[in-house]
């Protein structure tokens, strides 16, 4: 039998916790097929990486035992097929509703993303507002940054969580553009797009105010 590598062992621990929900060191040792001491070593690494958490489980007799379970961050390691469901939903909407109604629904989604943060996003200097906007986008799954050259501002998205859906339904890009417009009250022009094979989505912001009073 081949000796598992350290990465394969950690992956096996994560998969065992996914299947069991929570487990003790001895239970993981039995499931993965390595010694308790080895399991403890890898658990310490996974704890430091934020992939698992430790809790206590009471027993009928004796002291509570430590149990381990996955964090939300670890759940993201497993494949998700949400984009397929969203694709089907959009296809149904486009088949049954007018383009104007679909556009209105996408704008409503953008409004829900900004939510209660719209007032805060619109206050302060342009630098403060851009930083808040980037933080919001990152929270929603984008990999974003911004840059300034003279009076010209650019928002750059290196990763878009809508990319796979956008390949069949490019109108979903409207959500991101509407979020930018709502947050900054600026005119937005898209220069490049990941869907066109570019390395990033780039938006030029025009007619923005440098400072907005609270």
C-alpha positions as CSV (number, residue, x, y, z in Angstrom):
1,X,0.0,0.0,0.0
2,X,1.4,3.4,-1.0
3,X,2.1,5.8,1.9
4,X,-0.2,8.9,1.5
5,X,1.5,12.2,1.0
6,X,0.8,15.0,3.5
7,X,-1.5,16.8,1.0
8,X,-3.4,13.6,0.2
9,X,-3.8,13.0,3.9
10,X,-5.2,16.5,4.5
11,X,-7.5,16.1,1.6
12,X,-8.7,12.7,3.1
13,X,-9.3,14.4,6.4
14,X,-11.4,17.1,4.8
15,X,-13.4,14.5,2.8
16,X,-13.9,12.4,6.0
17,X,-15.2,15.5,7.9
18,X,-17.4,16.4,5.0
19,X,-19.0,12.9,5.1
20,X,-19.3,12.7,8.9
21,X,-20.1,16.3,9.7
22,X,-17.8,16.1,12.7
23,X,-15.3,13.6,14.0
24,X,-12.7,12.9,16.7
25,X,-9.0,12.2,16.2
26,X,-9.6,8.4,16.6
27,X,-12.5,8.4,14.2
28,X,-10.4,10.3,11.6
29,X,-7.5,8.0,12.2
30,X,-9.7,5.0,11.3
31,X,-11.3,6.7,8.3
32,X,-8.0,7.9,6.8
33,X,-5.8,5.0,7.8
34,X,-3.0,6.8,9.6
35,X,-1.9,7.1,13.2
36,X,-3.5,9.4,15.7
37,X,-0.3,11.4,16.0
38,X,-0.3,12.0,12.2
39,X,-3.9,13.1,12.3
40,X,-3.2,15.6,15.1
41,X,-0.3,17.1,13.1
42,X,-2.5,17.6,10.0
43,X,-5.4,18.9,12.1
44,X,-3.1,21.6,13.5
45,X,-2.2,22.7,10.0
46,X,-5.9,22.7,8.9
47,X,-6.8,24.7,12.0
48,X,-4.1,27.3,11.2
49,X,-5.4,27.6,7.6
50,X,-8.9,28.2,8.8
51,X,-10.3,25.1,7.1
52,X,-11.5,23.3,10.2
53,X,-12.7,24.3,13.7
54,X,-12.5,22.4,17.0
55,X,-15.3,21.9,19.5
56,X,-16.1,19.7,22.5
57,X,-18.5,16.8,22.6
58,X,-19.8,15.5,26.0
59,X,-19.7,11.8,26.7
60,X,-21.8,9.8,29.1
61,X,-18.6,9.0,31.1
62,X,-15.4,10.9,31.4
63,X,-14.3,14.2,30.1
64,X,-15.6,15.8,26.8
65,X,-13.6,14.9,23.7
66,X,-12.5,17.2,21.0
67,X,-14.4,17.0,17.7
68,X,-13.5,18.7,14.4
69,X,-15.7,20.1,11.7
70,X,-15.3,22.0,8.4
71,X,-15.5,25.8,8.2
72,X,-17.4,27.7,5.4
73,X,-14.0,28.3,3.8
74,X,-13.4,24.6,3.5
75,X,-16.9,24.1,2.0
76,X,-15.8,26.2,-0.9
77,X,-13.2,23.6,-1.7
78,X,-15.9,21.3,-2.9
79,X,-17.4,21.7,-6.4
80,X,-20.6,23.6,-6.7
81,X,-22.9,23.7,-9.8
82,X,-24.9,26.8,-8.9
83,X,-24.0,28.4,-12.3
84,X,-26.0,25.6,-14.1
85,X,-29.1,26.3,-12.0
86,X,-28.7,30.1,-12.7
87,X,-28.3,29.4,-16.4
88,X,-31.5,27.4,-16.5
89,X,-33.4,30.1,-14.5
90,X,-32.2,32.8,-16.8
91,X,-33.1,30.8,-19.9
92,X,-36.6,30.3,-18.5
93,X,-37.0,34.0,-17.7
94,X,-35.8,35.1,-21.2
95,X,-38.2,32.6,-22.8
96,X,-41.2,33.8,-20.8
97,X,-40.6,37.5,-20.2
98,X,-39.8,40.5,-22.3
99,X,-36.2,41.8,-22.6
100,X,-37.3,44.9,-20.7
101,X,-38.7,42.8,-17.8
102,X,-35.5,40.7,-17.6
103,X,-33.4,43.9,-17.5
104,X,-35.6,45.2,-14.7
105,X,-35.0,42.0,-12.7
106,X,-31.3,42.2,-13.2
107,X,-31.3,45.8,-12.0
108,X,-33.3,44.7,-8.9
109,X,-30.6,42.1,-8.2
110,X,-28.0,44.9,-8.3
111,X,-30.0,46.9,-5.9
112,X,-30.2,44.0,-3.5
113,X,-26.4,43.5,-3.6
114,X,-25.8,47.1,-2.7
115,X,-28.6,47.1,-0.1
116,X,-28.3,49.1,3.0
117,X,-24.7,50.0,2.1
118,X,-25.6,52.5,-0.7
119,X,-25.6,55.5,1.6
120,X,-22.2,54.6,3.1
121,X,-20.8,53.8,-0.3
122,X,-21.7,57.3,-1.6
123,X,-20.0,59.2,1.2
124,X,-16.4,60.6,1.5
125,X,-13.6,61.1,-1.0
126,X,-13.5,59.2,-4.2
127,X,-10.6,57.1,-2.8
128,X,-12.8,56.1,0.2
129,X,-15.8,55.3,-2.0
130,X,-13.7,53.2,-4.4
131,X,-12.2,51.2,-1.5
132,X,-15.6,50.5,-0.1
133,X,-16.9,49.5,-3.6
134,X,-13.9,47.1,-4.0
135,X,-14.6,45.6,-0.6
136,X,-18.2,45.0,-1.5
137,X,-17.2,43.4,-4.8
138,X,-14.7,41.1,-3.1
139,X,-17.4,40.1,-0.6
140,X,-19.6,39.1,-3.6
141,X,-16.8,36.9,-5.2
142,X,-15.1,39.4,-7.5
143,X,-11.3,39.9,-7.5
144,X,-11.2,43.6,-7.9
145,X,-9.0,46.6,-7.6
146,X,-8.9,50.2,-8.8
147,X,-6.4,52.6,-10.2
148,X,-6.2,56.3,-11.0
149,X,-4.4,58.1,-13.8
150,X,-4.9,61.8,-13.6
151,X,-8.6,62.4,-13.4
152,X,-9.4,59.0,-15.0
153,X,-10.5,56.2,-12.7
154,X,-10.6,52.5,-13.6
155,X,-12.1,49.6,-11.8
156,X,-10.5,46.3,-12.7
157,X,-12.1,42.9,-12.1
158,X,-9.6,40.0,-12.6
159,X,-12.2,37.4,-11.7
160,X,-16.0,37.6,-12.0
161,X,-18.3,35.1,-10.2
162,X,-20.8,35.5,-13.1
163,X,-18.3,34.4,-15.8
164,X,-19.6,30.9,-16.5
165,X,-23.3,32.1,-16.6
166,X,-22.2,35.1,-18.7
167,X,-20.9,32.9,-21.5
168,X,-24.5,32.0,-22.4
169,X,-26.2,35.0,-20.9
170,X,-23.9,38.0,-21.3
171,X,-26.6,40.4,-20.1
172,X,-25.8,39.3,-16.6
173,X,-22.8,41.7,-16.7
174,X,-25.4,44.4,-16.3
175,X,-25.5,43.5,-12.6
176,X,-21.9,44.5,-12.0
177,X,-22.2,47.7,-14.0
178,X,-25.4,48.8,-12.1
179,X,-23.7,48.1,-8.8
180,X,-20.8,50.5,-9.8
181,X,-23.2,53.2,-11.0
182,X,-25.3,53.0,-7.8
183,X,-22.2,53.0,-5.5
184,X,-20.4,55.9,-7.1
185,X,-23.1,57.9,-9.0
186,X,-20.8,57.9,-12.0
187,X,-21.0,57.2,-15.7
188,X,-19.5,53.8,-16.4
189,X,-18.0,52.6,-19.7
190,X,-16.7,49.1,-20.1
191,X,-13.3,48.9,-21.9
192,X,-12.5,45.2,-21.8
193,X,-14.4,42.1,-20.7
194,X,-13.4,38.6,-19.6
195,X,-16.1,37.2,-21.8
196,X,-14.4,38.7,-24.8
197,X,-11.2,36.8,-24.0
198,X,-9.5,39.8,-22.2
199,X,-7.4,39.3,-19.1
200,X,-9.9,41.4,-17.0
201,X,-13.0,43.4,-17.0
202,X,-12.1,47.1,-17.0
203,X,-14.5,50.0,-16.4
204,X,-13.7,53.7,-16.9
205,X,-15.6,55.9,-14.5
206,X,-16.5,59.4,-15.7
207,X,-18.4,62.4,-14.3
208,X,-17.7,61.4,-10.7
209,X,-17.4,63.8,-7.7
210,X,-14.1,63.8,-5.9
211,X,-15.8,64.3,-2.5
212,X,-19.4,63.7,-1.4
213,X,-20.6,65.2,1.9
214,X,-22.5,62.9,4.3
